[in-house]
Amino acid sequence: MIKCKDLIKIYYDEETSLRVPALRGCDLFVSEGEILSIVGPSGSGKTTFINILAGLDICSSGEVIVGDYHLAQMSLEELNTYRLEMVGIVDQFPERTLFLDGTLKDNLKFASNIRQISAGKSQRNHQNILDKLGITHLKNRLVRNFSGGELIRAAIACALAKEVPILLCDEPTGQLDSANTFKVKDLLKEIAVEFGTTILVVTHDPRFLDGVDKTCEIKNGRVSSVLDVAEQLVYGTKKQFPLKFKMQIDSTNSIRLPDYISNLLHLTNNAELDVSEDGKVLLTHPEGLAPNKPSLEKIKLIRKELLMESLPSTYFQQSNIIIELINISKNYSTNKNVVKALSNINLQIKKGELVFILGPSGSGKTTLIKLLSGLEDETFGSIRILDKIFSEFSNTQKSAFRKQNIGLVPQQGILHPYLTIAENFFLKDFFSGKIVKDFETQKVTEYLKKFNITHRKNSYPLEISGGELQRASLAIASSQSPQIIILDEPTANLDSELAEEVMQEIYNLHSMTNITSLIATHDINIIKDGYRAIVLEDGKIEQDGLTTSLDV
């Protein structure tokens, strides 16, 4: 179904006259009806690879064949036909592929109509998809009012409604809790088996590495390994020699060593190969260093549930309350139906607190974030921030207040698309009429380095991956030294190592600056013990307390 041979993608930067390779010669073969997960660190080339297979980007050289389509030789018009007939796309930012001012039902109809599927057949198919994704109750609601997790499931539903042979998913579960992640996984498996749909899933989510036919790892723009389900080695669980790995030989007759092997053998620039008469090959360190023992591999503890203790009765005594919500409710009205996103929320946040806002997809986390940042208005109740009655401000006043006092990093990492990452640092100064001084460029580099994104300093937001965009947004928001910083799913598009680094930087920033920080997330593993967590369920506060020891 899919054949890629020596696939190369090079981006040309007109300002610097530099050629930046995103893909450096990828080989990949996927059979009809297979589910393939594509993994790799942030910025490794995964999204570029998916965009080429989707017909949204054109490769610089190499061979890309999908079904009967030779993508590298096709015109833009032919690529449009290919996308229509062959591909369903689930973008990591689902707002890009949905009509926000239409209902979910409208979006499903559009997806079916462009494929000219009969009304009766499409209606039955839509209901089946909605039921299996658990979003039937959202059918008549405006997509604009969906939570992040609901948006992802809506995008998956619309991609499936096209009834195309290939489904390409870019981080489909990054913003979903475990229950909804498993729903999505089960549905994709069912679709692949029942309809022979070929499904590729770009992911950092370890929950998606189980239950697929193959896993492809991309590093530095190259396919480093492709393992089927019987060959996958779960690092850290097998602790005895011999360890067996299967490596892929690409079209240039090259083999890339898995990082696990390189680290195990302390290999850097050179390695030695000893070939015996019976064809066995021994790979060793050139100086004869013994390998590490697999039993010494670090095994990370995974939190399975969050244990919490109630807030002490003295918790708010002699405290400066910086945020207060009184009887806050938020309702959305759609087709004469009223949806209660938040109901009677009463909440106080102390100055200098770091607070996590938790809850399953659709519980009200994103709505609460929007109210606190002034992006939406409450239906009932009042909000007081920094001794100001924020809920009585006009939109213009809220915008000015947000610019001066709040650092906001939404799930989509909103930056100005026509400014480089470095230039986006000074956007707030530009609107404030402030003159930027040369020494402040050092501050840019300092914050980019903290979030491991210095290499994208002169790139534009649309040129970088979702994970890189998120890290850049975090660097910019934290550099402004706001009194309050609000983060919505800050690790959703990051691999586990980067997520850990980013969260440690957020903890460091909080301890050094005492900025009041609110973090909405579904990932309980990023929360350290002793921090306050507020759990939402069905738009209400279910729990409010301090986290205790890990439950593993």
Disulfide bonds with the S-S distance in Angstrom:
none
